[in-house]
């Protein structure tokens, strides 16, 4: 696994987002890329990760892409692919990337299992500084984030965890993460579009569930009529 750069920013903050529960990481990094003035400056490649790509604006998108925002001196690393089995290697590559840029800090954004149905709790863990949110004092961290924390030693790493729905894209949880990032890094971002997207998704989902129930009910009635006829 290696990173390839066509530009090397100096002393940036790196925001890392790899697939997590509720697609919180993916939605958050996508929102940042769409709402900040960014340029693609490189990618991470490996023969050990799932070969997956997307086509965007008639261009092939790398599975793990590196973007840069000059105004806030931010590097955003977004992954479209699962990295199961390559967590240690990826953590080492992220730290090598940080060292190459003399980065100030790596900020990890991630979804975690939700314990409350109608409430989204947000936590952070950091060896770098304090945030306004609740600090995680007890818990288990897995995957690339765990490998990064174990390998980082004295390198500054901050992790932001949002409770999210495990089976559905959770834009509302991602909006909470964006707000936390905004408070922490002073990005002056408007996270309301994510909340609106969450509401729209929720409405669409409710309509889908109602429609599905209607189809199932009609199908059951139809089967009953057929049984009555043949009986």
MARBA-3410 file (N, C-alpha, C, O; in Angstrom, 1 decimal):
231
0.8,-1.2,0.0,0.0,0.0,0.0,0.9,1.2,0.0,1.9,1.3,0.7 ~ 0.5,2.2,-0.8,1.3,3.5,-0.9,0.4,4.6,-1.3,-0.7,4.5,-1.8 ~ 0.9,5.8,-0.9,0.1,7.0,-1.3,0.9,7.7,-2.5,2.1,7.7,-2.5 ~ 0.2,8.3,-3.4,0.7,9.0,-4.5,0.2,10.4,-4.5,-1.0,10.6,-4.5 ~ 1.1,11.4,-4.4,0.7,12.8,-4.4,1.2,13.6,-5.6,2.4,13.4,-6.0
0.4,14.5,-6.1,0.9,15.5,-7.1,1.1,16.9,-6.5,1.5,17.8,-7.2 ~ 0.7,17.0,-5.2,0.9,18.2,-4.5,1.1,17.8,-3.0,0.5,16.9,-2.5 ~ 2.0,18.5,-2.3,2.3,18.2,-0.9,2.1,19.4,0.0,3.0,20.2,0.1 ~ 0.9,19.6,0.5,0.7,20.7,1.4,1.5,20.6,2.7,2.0,19.5,3.1 ~ 1.8,21.7,3.3,2.6,21.7,4.5,1.7,22.0,5.8,0.9,23.0,5.8
1.9,21.2,6.8,1.2,21.4,8.1,-0.3,21.4,8.0,-0.9,22.3,8.7 ~ -0.9,20.6,7.2,-2.4,20.5,7.2,-2.9,19.7,8.3,-2.2,19.0,9.0 ~ -4.2,19.8,8.5,-5.0,18.9,9.3,-5.6,17.9,8.4,-6.2,18.2,7.4 ~ -5.4,16.6,8.6,-6.0,15.5,7.8,-7.3,15.0,8.4,-7.3,14.6,9.5 ~ -8.3,15.0,7.6,-9.6,14.4,7.9,-9.7,13.1,7.2,-9.7,13.0,6.0
-9.9,12.0,8.0,-9.9,10.7,7.5,-11.3,10.1,7.6,-11.9,10.1,8.7 ~ -11.8,9.6,6.5,-13.2,9.0,6.5,-13.2,7.7,5.7,-13.2,7.7,4.5 ~ -13.3,6.6,6.4,-13.4,5.3,5.8,-14.8,4.7,6.1,-15.3,5.0,7.1 ~ -15.3,3.8,5.3,-16.7,3.3,5.5,-16.9,2.8,6.9,-16.1,2.1,7.5 ~ -18.0,3.3,7.5,-18.4,3.0,8.8,-19.9,2.8,9.0,-20.6,3.0,8.0
-20.4,2.5,10.1,-21.8,2.4,10.4,-22.6,3.6,10.0,-22.2,4.7,10.3 ~ -23.7,3.3,9.3,-24.6,4.4,8.8,-23.9,5.3,7.7,-24.5,6.4,7.4 ~ -22.8,4.8,7.1,-22.1,5.6,6.1,-21.8,7.0,6.6,-21.6,7.9,5.8 ~ -21.6,7.1,7.9,-21.4,8.5,8.5,-20.1,9.1,7.9,-20.1,10.2,7.6 ~ -19.0,8.3,7.9,-17.7,8.8,7.4,-17.8,9.2,5.9,-17.4,10.3,5.5
-18.5,8.4,5.1,-18.6,8.6,3.7,-19.5,9.9,3.4,-19.1,10.7,2.6 ~ -20.6,10.0,4.1,-21.5,11.2,3.9,-20.8,12.4,4.4,-20.9,13.5,3.7 ~ -20.1,12.3,5.5,-19.4,13.5,6.1,-18.3,14.0,5.1,-18.2,15.2,4.8 ~ -17.4,13.1,4.6,-16.3,13.5,3.7,-16.9,14.0,2.4,-16.4,15.0,1.8 ~ -18.0,13.4,1.9,-18.6,13.8,0.7,-19.1,15.2,0.8,-19.0,16.1,-0.1
-19.7,15.5,2.0,-20.3,16.8,2.3,-19.2,17.9,2.3,-19.3,19.0,1.7 ~ -18.1,17.6,2.9,-16.9,18.5,3.0,-16.4,18.7,1.6,-16.0,19.9,1.2 ~ -16.2,17.7,0.8,-15.7,17.8,-0.6,-16.6,18.7,-1.4,-16.2,19.4,-2.3 ~ -17.9,18.5,-1.3,-18.9,19.3,-2.0,-19.0,20.7,-1.6,-19.4,21.6,-2.4 ~ -18.8,21.0,-0.3,-19.1,22.3,0.2,-17.8,23.2,0.5,-17.9,24.3,0.8
-16.7,22.6,0.4,-15.4,23.3,0.5,-14.8,23.3,-0.9,-15.0,22.4,-1.7 ~ -14.0,24.3,-1.2,-13.2,24.4,-2.4,-12.0,23.5,-2.4,-11.0,23.9,-1.8 ~ -12.2,22.3,-2.9,-11.1,21.3,-2.9,-10.6,20.9,-4.2,-11.3,21.1,-5.3 ~ -9.4,20.4,-4.2,-8.8,19.9,-5.5,-8.3,18.5,-5.1,-7.8,18.2,-4.0 ~ -8.3,17.6,-6.1,-7.8,16.3,-5.9,-6.2,16.3,-6.0,-5.7,16.8,-7.0
-5.5,15.9,-5.0,-4.1,16.0,-5.0,-3.4,14.6,-5.0,-2.2,14.5,-5.0 ~ -4.2,13.5,-5.0,-3.5,12.2,-5.0,-4.5,11.1,-4.6,-5.7,11.3,-4.5 ~ -3.9,9.9,-4.3,-4.7,8.8,-3.9,-3.8,7.8,-3.2,-2.6,7.9,-3.2 ~ -4.5,6.8,-2.6,-3.8,5.7,-1.9,-4.2,4.4,-2.7,-5.4,4.2,-3.0 ~ -3.2,3.6,-3.1,-3.5,2.4,-3.8,-2.9,1.2,-3.2,-1.9,1.3,-2.5
-3.6,0.1,-3.4,-3.1,-1.2,-2.9,-3.8,-2.3,-3.6,-4.9,-2.2,-4.1 ~ -3.0,-3.4,-3.8,-3.6,-4.6,-4.4,-4.4,-5.4,-3.5,-5.0,-6.5,-3.8 ~ -4.4,-5.0,-2.2,-5.1,-5.8,-1.2,-6.5,-5.3,-0.8,-7.1,-5.9,0.0 ~ -6.9,-4.2,-1.4,-8.2,-3.7,-1.1,-9.2,-4.1,-2.2,-8.8,-4.3,-3.3 ~ -10.5,-4.0,-1.9,-11.5,-4.4,-2.9,-11.4,-3.5,-4.1,-11.5,-2.2,-3.9
-11.2,-4.0,-5.3,-11.2,-3.1,-6.5,-12.5,-2.6,-6.8,-13.4,-3.2,-7.4 ~ -12.8,-1.3,-6.5,-14.0,-0.7,-6.7,-13.8,0.7,-7.1,-12.9,1.4,-6.6 ~ -14.6,1.2,-8.0,-14.4,2.6,-8.5,-15.8,3.2,-8.8,-16.8,2.5,-8.8 ~ -15.8,4.5,-9.1,-17.0,5.2,-9.5,-16.6,6.1,-10.7,-15.5,6.4,-10.8 ~ -17.6,6.4,-11.5,-17.4,7.3,-12.6,-18.1,8.6,-12.2,-19.3,8.7,-11.9
-17.3,9.7,-12.2,-17.9,11.0,-11.8,-17.4,12.1,-12.8,-16.2,12.2,-13.0 ~ -18.3,12.8,-13.4,-18.0,13.8,-14.5,-17.1,13.2,-15.5,-16.1,13.8,-16.0 ~ -17.5,11.9,-15.9,-16.8,11.2,-17.0,-15.3,10.8,-16.6,-14.5,10.6,-17.5 ~ -15.0,10.8,-15.4,-13.7,10.4,-14.9,-13.8,9.3,-13.9,-14.7,9.1,-13.1 ~ -12.8,8.4,-13.9,-12.7,7.3,-13.0,-12.2,7.8,-11.6,-11.2,8.6,-11.6
-12.9,7.5,-10.6,-12.6,8.0,-9.2,-11.8,6.9,-8.5,-12.3,5.7,-8.5 ~ -10.7,7.2,-7.9,-9.9,6.2,-7.2,-10.7,5.8,-5.9,-11.4,6.5,-5.3 ~ -10.5,4.5,-5.5,-11.1,4.0,-4.4,-10.8,4.8,-3.1,-11.7,5.0,-2.3 ~ -9.6,5.2,-2.9,-9.2,6.1,-1.8,-8.5,7.3,-2.4,-7.4,7.3,-2.8 ~ -9.3,8.4,-2.3,-8.8,9.7,-2.9,-8.4,10.7,-1.9,-9.0,10.8,-0.8
-7.4,11.5,-2.2,-6.9,12.6,-1.3,-7.2,13.9,-1.9,-6.9,14.2,-3.1 ~ -7.9,14.8,-1.1,-8.3,16.1,-1.6,-7.7,17.1,-0.7,-7.2,16.9,0.4 ~ -7.6,18.4,-1.2,-7.0,19.5,-0.4,-7.8,20.7,-0.5,-8.2,21.1,-1.6 ~ -8.0,21.4,0.6,-8.6,22.7,0.7,-7.6,23.7,1.2,-7.1,23.6,2.3 ~ -7.3,24.7,0.3,-6.2,25.6,0.7,-6.6,26.6,1.8,-5.8,26.9,2.6
-7.9,27.1,1.7,-8.3,28.1,2.7,-8.1,27.7,4.1,-7.6,28.5,4.9 ~ -8.5,26.4,4.5,-8.4,26.0,5.8,-7.2,25.0,6.0,-7.0,24.5,7.1 ~ -6.4,24.8,5.0,-5.2,23.9,5.0,-5.7,22.5,5.5,-5.1,22.0,6.4 ~ -6.7,22.0,4.8,-7.3,20.7,5.1,-7.0,19.7,4.1,-7.1,20.0,2.9 ~ -6.6,18.5,4.5,-6.5,17.3,3.6,-7.6,16.4,3.9,-7.7,16.0,5.1
-8.4,16.0,3.0,-9.5,15.1,3.2,-9.2,13.7,2.5,-9.0,13.7,1.3 ~ -9.2,12.7,3.2,-9.0,11.3,2.6,-10.4,10.6,2.7,-10.9,10.3,3.7 ~ -10.9,10.3,1.5,-12.2,9.6,1.4,-12.0,8.3,0.7,-11.3,8.1,-0.3 ~ -12.7,7.3,1.3,-12.6,5.9,0.7,-14.0,5.5,0.3,-15.0,5.7,1.0 ~ -14.1,4.9,-0.9,-15.3,4.4,-1.4,-15.4,2.8,-1.2,-16.4,2.2,-1.5
-14.3,2.2,-0.8,-14.2,0.8,-0.7,-14.0,0.3,0.7,-13.4,1.0,1.5 ~ -14.4,-0.9,1.0,-14.1,-1.5,2.3,-12.6,-1.9,2.3,-12.0,-2.2,1.3 ~ -12.0,-1.8,3.5,-10.6,-2.0,3.7,-10.4,-3.2,4.7,-9.3,-3.2,5.3 ~ -11.4,-4.0,4.9,-11.2,-5.1,5.8,-10.0,-6.0,5.5,-9.9,-6.4,4.3 ~ -9.2,-6.3,6.5,-8.0,-7.1,6.3,-6.7,-6.2,6.0,-5.6,-6.7,6.1
-6.9,-4.9,5.8,-5.8,-4.1,5.5,-5.7,-2.9,6.5,-5.0,-1.9,6.2 ~ -6.3,-3.1,7.7,-6.4,-2.0,8.6,-5.0,-1.5,9.1,-4.7,-0.3,9.2 ~ -4.1,-2.5,9.5,-2.8,-2.1,10.0,-2.0,-1.4,8.9,-1.3,-0.4,9.1 ~ -2.1,-1.9,7.7,-1.3,-1.4,6.6,-1.8,0.0,6.2,-1.0,0.9,6.0 ~ -3.1,0.2,6.3,-3.7,1.5,6.0,-3.4,2.5,7.1,-3.1,3.7,6.8
-3.4,2.1,8.3,-3.0,3.0,9.4,-1.6,3.5,9.3,-1.3,4.6,9.5 ~ -0.7,2.5,8.9,0.7,2.9,8.7,0.9,3.9,7.5,1.7,4.8,7.6 ~ 0.1,3.6,6.5,0.1,4.5,5.3,-0.4,5.9,5.6,0.2,6.9,5.2 ~ -1.4,6.0,6.4,-1.9,7.3,6.9,-0.9,8.1,7.7,-0.8,9.3,7.5 ~ -0.2,7.4,8.6,0.8,8.0,9.4,2.0,8.4,8.5,2.6,9.5,8.8
2.3,7.6,7.5,3.4,8.0,6.5,3.0,9.3,5.8,3.8,10.2,5.5 ~ 1.7,9.3,5.4,1.2,10.5,4.6,1.3,11.7,5.5,1.7,12.8,5.1 ~ 0.9,11.6,6.8,0.9,12.7,7.7,2.4,13.2,7.9,2.6,14.4,8.0 ~ 3.3,12.2,8.0,4.7,12.6,8.2,5.2,13.3,6.9,6.0,14.3,7.1 ~ 4.8,12.9,5.7,5.3,13.5,4.5,4.9,14.9,4.4,5.5,15.8,3.8
3.7,15.2,5.0,3.1,16.6,4.9,3.5,17.4,6.2,3.1,18.6,6.3 ~ 4.1,16.7,7.2,4.3,17.3,8.5,3.0,17.8,9.0,2.9,19.0,9.5 ~ 2.0,16.9,9.0,0.6,17.3,9.4,0.5,17.6,10.8,1.2,17.1,11.7 ~ -0.4,18.5,11.2,-0.6,18.9,12.6,-1.4,17.8,13.3,-1.1,17.6,14.5 ~ -2.3,17.2,12.6,-3.2,16.3,13.3,-4.0,15.4,12.3,-4.2,15.9,11.2
-4.4,14.2,12.7,-5.4,13.5,11.9,-6.7,13.4,12.7,-6.7,13.1,13.9 ~ -7.8,13.8,12.0,-9.1,13.8,12.6,-9.9,12.7,11.9,-10.1,12.7,10.7 ~ -10.3,11.7,12.7,-11.1,10.5,12.2,-12.6,10.8,12.4,-13.0,11.1,13.5 ~ -13.4,10.6,11.4,-14.8,10.6,11.6,-15.4,9.3,11.3,-15.0,8.6,10.4 ~ -16.4,8.9,12.2,-16.8,7.5,12.1,-18.2,7.3,12.8,-18.6,8.1,13.7
-19.0,6.4,12.3,-20.2,6.0,12.9,-20.0,4.9,13.9,-19.1,4.1,13.7 ~ -20.9,4.8,14.9,-20.9,3.8,15.9,-22.3,3.3,16.2,-23.2,4.0,15.9 ~ -22.4,2.0,16.7,-23.8,1.5,17.0,-24.6,2.4,17.9,-24.0,3.0,18.9 ~ -25.8,2.6,17.6,-26.7,3.5,18.4,-27.3,2.7,19.6,-27.8,1.6,19.4 ~ -27.4,3.4,20.8,-28.0,2.7,21.9,-29.4,3.4,22.2,-30.1,2.9,23.1
-29.7,4.5,21.6,-30.9,5.2,21.8,-31.7,5.3,20.4,-31.0,5.7,19.4 ~ -33.0,5.1,20.4,-33.7,5.1,19.2,-33.9,6.5,18.6,-33.8,6.8,17.4 ~ -34.2,7.5,19.5,-34.6,8.8,19.1,-33.6,9.9,19.4,-33.9,11.1,19.4 ~ -32.4,9.4,19.7,-31.4,10.4,20.1,-30.0,10.0,19.4,-29.7,8.9,19.4 ~ -29.3,11.0,18.9,-28.0,10.8,18.4,-26.9,11.4,19.3,-26.8,12.6,19.4
-26.2,10.5,19.9,-25.1,10.9,20.8,-23.8,11.0,20.0,-23.6,10.2,19.1 ~ -23.0,11.9,20.4,-21.7,12.1,19.7,-20.6,12.1,20.8,-20.7,12.8,21.8 ~ -19.5,11.4,20.5,-18.4,11.3,21.4,-17.1,11.6,20.7,-17.0,11.6,19.5 ~ -16.1,11.9,21.5,-14.8,12.1,20.8,-13.7,11.5,21.7,-13.9,11.3,23.0 ~ -12.6,11.1,21.1,-11.4,10.7,21.9,-10.2,11.3,21.2,-10.1,11.4,20.0
-9.4,11.9,22.0,-8.3,12.6,21.4,-7.0,12.6,22.4,-7.1,12.7,23.6 ~ -5.9,12.5,21.7,-4.6,12.7,22.5,-4.0,14.1,22.1,-2.9,14.4,22.4 ~ -4.9,14.9,21.4,-4.4,16.2,20.9,-5.0,17.4,21.6,-4.3,18.4,21.9 ~ -6.3,17.4,21.9,-6.9,18.5,22.5,-8.4,18.2,22.9,-8.8,17.1,22.8 ~ -9.0,19.2,23.5,-10.4,19.1,23.9,-11.4,19.6,22.9,-11.1,20.5,22.2
-12.6,18.9,22.9,-13.7,19.4,22.1,-14.9,19.7,23.0,-14.9,19.4,24.2 ~ -15.9,20.3,22.4,-17.1,20.7,23.1,-18.0,19.4,23.5,-18.8,19.4,24.4 ~ -17.8,18.4,22.7,-18.6,17.2,22.8,-18.1,16.3,24.0,-17.1,16.5,24.6 ~ -19.0,15.3,24.3,-18.7,14.4,25.4,-17.5,13.5,25.0,-17.4,12.9,24.0 ~ -16.5,13.4,25.9,-15.3,12.6,25.7,-15.6,11.1,26.0,-16.3,10.8,27.0
-15.1,10.3,25.2,-15.3,8.8,25.4,-14.3,8.4,26.5,-13.1,8.5,26.3 ~ -14.8,7.9,27.6,-13.9,7.5,28.7,-13.9,5.9,28.7,-12.9,5.4,29.3 ~ -14.9,5.3,28.2,-14.9,3.8,28.2,-15.5,3.4,26.8,-16.4,4.0,26.3 ~ -14.9,2.3,26.3,-15.5,1.8,25.0,-14.5,1.0,24.2,-13.3,0.9,24.6 ~ -15.0,0.3,23.2,-14.1,-0.5,22.3,-14.1,0.1,21.0,-15.1,0.4,20.4
-12.9,0.3,20.4,-12.7,0.8,19.1,-12.0,-0.3,18.2,-11.1,-0.9,18.7 ~ -12.6,-0.4,17.0,-12.0,-1.5,16.1,-11.6,-0.9,14.8,-11.8,0.3,14.5 ~ -11.0,-1.7,14.0,-10.7,-1.4,12.6,-9.5,-0.5,12.4,-8.6,-0.4,13.3 ~ -9.6,0.3,11.3,-8.5,1.2,11.0,-8.2,2.2,12.1,-7.1,2.6,12.4 ~ -9.3,2.7,12.7,-9.2,3.7,13.7,-8.4,3.2,14.9,-7.6,3.9,15.5
-8.7,1.9,15.3,-8.0,1.3,16.4,-6.5,1.2,16.0,-5.6,1.4,16.9 ~ -6.2,0.7,14.8,-4.9,0.5,14.4,-4.1,1.8,14.4,-2.9,1.9,14.7 ~ -4.8,2.9,13.9,-4.2,4.2,13.9,-3.8,4.7,15.3,-2.7,5.2,15.5 ~ -4.8,4.5,16.2,-4.5,5.0,17.6,-3.4,4.2,18.2,-2.6,4.8,19.0 ~ -3.3,2.9,17.9,-2.2,2.1,18.5,-0.9,2.4,17.9,0.2,2.4,18.6
-0.9,2.8,16.6,0.4,3.1,15.9,0.8,4.5,16.1,2.0,4.8,16.0 ~ -0.1,5.4,16.4,0.2,6.9,16.4,1.2,7.3,17.5,2.0,8.2,17.3 ~ 1.1,6.6,18.6,1.9,6.9,19.8,1.8,8.4,20.1,0.7,8.8,20.7 ~ 2.7,9.3,19.8,2.6,10.7,20.2,2.1,11.6,19.2,1.9,12.8,19.4 ~ 1.8,11.0,18.0,1.2,11.8,16.9,-0.2,12.2,17.2,-1.0,11.3,17.6
-0.6,13.5,17.1,-2.0,13.9,17.4,-3.1,13.3,16.6,-3.1,13.4,15.4 ~ -4.0,12.6,17.2,-5.1,12.0,16.6,-6.4,12.3,17.4,-6.4,12.1,18.6 ~ -7.4,12.8,16.7,-8.7,13.0,17.3,-9.8,12.2,16.6,-9.8,12.2,15.3 ~ -10.6,11.5,17.3,-11.6,10.7,16.7,-13.0,11.2,17.1,-13.3,11.4,18.3 ~ -13.9,11.4,16.1,-15.2,11.8,16.4,-16.2,10.7,16.0,-16.2,10.2,14.9
-17.0,10.2,17.0,-17.9,9.1,16.8,-19.3,9.6,16.9,-19.7,10.2,17.9 ~ -20.2,9.2,16.0,-21.6,9.6,16.0,-22.4,8.3,16.0,-22.2,7.4,15.2 ~ -23.3,8.2,17.0,-24.2,7.0,17.0,-25.1,7.1,15.7,-25.6,8.1,15.4 ~ -25.3,5.9,15.0,-26.0,6.0,13.8,-26.7,4.7,13.6,-26.5,3.7,14.2 ~ -27.7,4.7,12.7,-28.5,3.5,12.3,-27.5,2.6,11.5,-26.8,3.0,10.7
-27.5,1.3,11.9,-26.5,0.4,11.3,-26.9,0.0,9.9,-26.0,-0.4,9.1 ~ -28.2,0.0,9.6,-28.6,-0.6,8.3,-28.9,0.5,7.2,-29.2,0.1,6.1 ~ -28.9,1.8,7.6,-29.4,2.8,6.7,-28.4,4.0,6.7,-27.7,4.2,7.7 ~ -28.2,4.7,5.5,-27.4,5.9,5.5,-28.0,6.9,6.5,-29.2,7.2,6.4 ~ -27.1,7.4,7.4,-27.6,8.3,8.4,-27.1,9.7,8.3,-26.0,10.1,8.8
-27.8,10.5,7.5,-27.4,11.9,7.2,-27.5,12.8,8.4,-26.7,13.7,8.6 ~ -28.4,12.4,9.3,-28.6,13.2,10.5,-27.3,13.1,11.5,-26.8,14.0,12.0 ~ -26.9,11.8,11.6,-25.6,11.6,12.4,-24.4,12.3,11.7,-23.6,12.8,12.4 ~ -24.4,12.2,10.4,-23.3,12.9,9.7,-23.3,14.4,9.9,-22.3,15.1,10.0 ~ -24.6,15.0,10.0,-24.7,16.4,10.2,-24.1,16.8,11.6,-23.5,17.8,11.8
-24.3,15.9,12.6,-23.8,16.1,13.9,-22.2,16.1,13.9,-21.6,16.9,14.5 ~ -21.7,15.3,13.0,-20.2,15.2,12.9,-19.7,16.5,12.2,-18.7,17.0,12.6 ~ -20.4,16.9,11.2,-20.0,18.1,10.5,-20.0,19.3,11.4,-19.1,20.1,11.4 ~ -21.1,19.4,12.3,-21.1,20.5,13.3,-20.0,20.4,14.2,-19.4,21.4,14.6 ~ -19.6,19.2,14.7,-18.5,19.0,15.6,-17.2,19.4,14.9,-16.3,20.1,15.5
-17.0,19.1,13.7,-15.8,19.5,12.9,-15.8,21.0,12.8,-14.7,21.6,12.9 ~ -16.9,21.6,12.5,-17.0,23.0,12.3,-16.6,23.7,13.6,-15.9,24.7,13.5 ~ -17.1,23.2,14.7,-16.7,23.8,16.0,-15.2,23.7,16.3,-14.6,24.6,16.8 ~ -14.7,22.5,16.0,-13.3,22.2,16.3,-12.3,22.9,15.4,-11.3,23.4,15.9 ~ -12.6,22.9,14.1,-11.7,23.5,13.1,-12.1,24.8,12.6,-11.3,25.4,11.8
-13.2,25.4,13.1,-13.6,26.7,12.7,-13.8,26.8,11.1,-13.1,27.6,10.5 ~ -14.6,25.9,10.6,-14.7,25.9,9.1,-15.8,26.7,8.5,-15.9,26.9,7.3 ~ -16.7,27.2,9.4,-17.8,28.1,9.0,-18.7,27.3,8.0,-19.1,27.9,6.9 ~ -19.1,26.1,8.3,-19.9,25.3,7.4,-21.4,25.3,7.9,-21.7,25.5,9.0 ~ -22.3,25.2,6.9,-23.7,25.1,7.2,-24.1,23.7,7.0,-24.1,23.1,5.9
-24.4,23.0,8.1,-24.8,21.6,8.1,-26.2,21.4,7.8,-26.7,20.2,7.8 ~ -27.0,22.4,7.7,-28.5,22.3,7.5,-28.9,21.4,6.2,-29.8,20.7,6.3 ~ -28.1,21.6,5.1,-28.5,20.7,4.0,-28.4,19.2,4.3,-29.2,18.4,3.8 ~ -27.6,18.8,5.2,-27.5,17.4,5.6,-28.8,17.0,6.4,-29.3,15.9,6.3 ~ -29.2,17.9,7.3,-30.4,17.7,8.1,-31.6,17.6,7.2,-32.5,16.8,7.4
-31.7,18.5,6.1,-32.8,18.5,5.2,-32.7,17.1,4.4,-33.8,16.6,4.1 ~ -31.5,16.7,4.0,-31.4,15.4,3.3,-31.9,14.3,4.2,-32.5,13.3,3.7 ~ -31.6,14.4,5.5,-32.0,13.3,6.4,-33.5,13.2,6.5,-34.1,12.2,6.5 ~ -34.2,14.4,6.6,-35.6,14.5,6.6,-36.2,13.9,5.4,-37.2,13.2,5.4 ~ -35.6,14.3,4.2,-36.1,13.8,2.9,-36.0,12.3,2.8,-36.9,11.6,2.4
-34.8,11.8,3.3,-34.6,10.4,3.2,-35.6,9.6,4.1,-36.1,8.6,3.8 ~ -35.9,10.2,5.3,-36.8,9.6,6.3,-38.2,9.6,5.7,-38.9,8.6,5.8 ~ -38.6,10.7,5.0,-39.9,10.7,4.4,-40.0,9.7,3.3,-41.0,9.0,3.1 ~ -39.0,9.6,2.4,-38.9,8.6,1.3,-39.0,7.2,1.9,-39.7,6.3,1.3 ~ -38.3,7.0,3.0,-38.3,5.6,3.6,-39.6,5.3,4.1,-40.1,4.1,4.0
-40.3,6.2,4.8,-41.7,6.0,5.3,-42.6,5.6,4.2,-43.4,4.7,4.3 ~ -42.5,6.4,3.1,-43.4,6.1,1.9,-43.1,4.7,1.3,-44.0,4.0,1.0 ~ -41.8,4.4,1.3,-41.4,3.1,0.8,-42.0,2.0,1.7,-42.6,1.0,1.2 ~ -41.9,2.1,3.0,-42.4,1.1,4.0,-43.9,1.0,3.8,-44.4,-0.1,3.9 ~ -44.6,2.1,3.7,-46.1,2.1,3.6,-46.5,1.4,2.3,-47.4,0.7,2.3
-45.8,1.8,1.2,-46.1,1.2,-0.1,-45.8,-0.3,-0.1,-46.6,-1.1,-0.6 ~ -44.7,-0.7,0.6,-44.4,-2.1,0.7,-45.5,-2.9,1.5,-45.9,-4.0,1.1 ~ -45.9,-2.3,2.6,-47.0,-2.9,3.4,-48.2,-3.0,2.6,-48.9,-4.1,2.7 ~ -48.6,-2.0,1.8,-49.8,-2.0,1.0,-49.7,-3.2,0.0,-50.7,-3.9,-0.2 ~ -48.5,-3.3,-0.6,-48.4,-4.4,-1.6,-48.5,-5.8,-1.0,-49.1,-6.7,-1.5
-47.8,-5.9,0.2,-47.9,-7.2,0.9,-49.3,-7.5,1.3,-49.8,-8.6,1.2 ~ -50.1,-6.5,1.8,-51.4,-6.7,2.3,-52.3,-7.1,1.1,-53.1,-8.0,1.2 ~ -52.1,-6.4,0.0,-52.9,-6.7,-1.2,-52.6,-8.1,-1.8,-53.5,-8.8,-2.2 ~ -51.3,-8.4,-1.7,-50.9,-9.8,-2.1,-51.5,-10.9,-1.2,-52.0,-11.9,-1.7 ~ -51.6,-10.6,0.1,-52.1,-11.6,1.0,-53.6,-11.7,0.8,-54.1,-12.9,0.8
-54.3,-10.6,0.5,-55.8,-10.7,0.2,-56.0,-11.4,-1.1,-57.0,-12.2,-1.2 ~ -55.2,-11.2,-2.1,-55.3,-11.9,-3.4,-55.1,-13.4,-3.2,-55.9,-14.2,-3.8 ~ -54.1,-13.8,-2.4,-53.9,-15.2,-2.2,-55.0,-15.8,-1.4,-55.4,-17.0,-1.7 ~ -55.6,-15.1,-0.5,-56.8,-15.6,0.3,-58.0,-15.8,-0.6,-58.7,-16.8,-0.5 ~ -58.2,-14.9,-1.6,-59.3,-15.0,-2.5,-59.1,-16.3,-3.4,-60.1,-17.0,-3.6
-57.9,-16.5,-3.8,-57.6,-17.7,-4.6,-57.8,-18.9,-3.8,-58.4,-19.9,-4.4 ~ -57.4,-19.0,-2.6,-57.6,-20.1,-1.7,-59.1,-20.4,-1.5,-59.6,-21.5,-1.6 ~ -59.9,-19.3,-1.3,-61.3,-19.4,-1.1,-62.0,-20.0,-2.4,-62.9,-20.8,-2.3 ~ -61.5,-19.5,-3.6,-62.0,-20.0,-4.8,-61.8,-21.4,-5.0,-62.7,-22.2,-5.4 ~ -60.5,-21.8,-4.8,-60.2,-23.2,-5.0,-60.7,-24.1,-3.9,-60.9,-25.4,-4.1
-61.0,-23.6,-2.7,-61.5,-24.4,-1.6,-63.0,-24.7,-1.9,-63.6,-25.4,-1.1
END
